[in-house]
């Protein structure tokens, strides 16, 4: 089943259960998918494009929650984190930091990276291999620790 159909089914369930948090998150996904379809000129999106859209929305929610927490506004951060959790169910299973570190080490070995000057090469290849399976910030942190 495509992501769009999954989101529509989840929206119906959220409406029936009157879950406003889930409904808001799912409407955001539906809106972004529709926007991507109309702006791209194609009627369909690849699975990779759909995953990138959902990842972007999860990242936005987590960043907002982090900012609200820094400002001691838990009343605003909690709904953002709840929405992120709803959206994460549409992403592939995330890898653990150990698994990410193994893949990053393989990329470093492949590219022959020596230090921070080669971070771009390692990040580019790592992001390709880990697309949808790991957060960019986590990948970046691991690459920095391995190259420094």
Secondary structure by P-SEA (a helix, b strand, c coil): ccaaaaaaaaaaaaaaacaaaaaaaaaaaaaaaaaaaaaaccccccaaaaaaaaaaaaaaaaaaaaaaaaaccaaaaaaaaaaaaaaaccccccccaaaaaaaaaaaaaaaccccccaaaaaaaaaaaaacccccaaaaaaaaaaaac
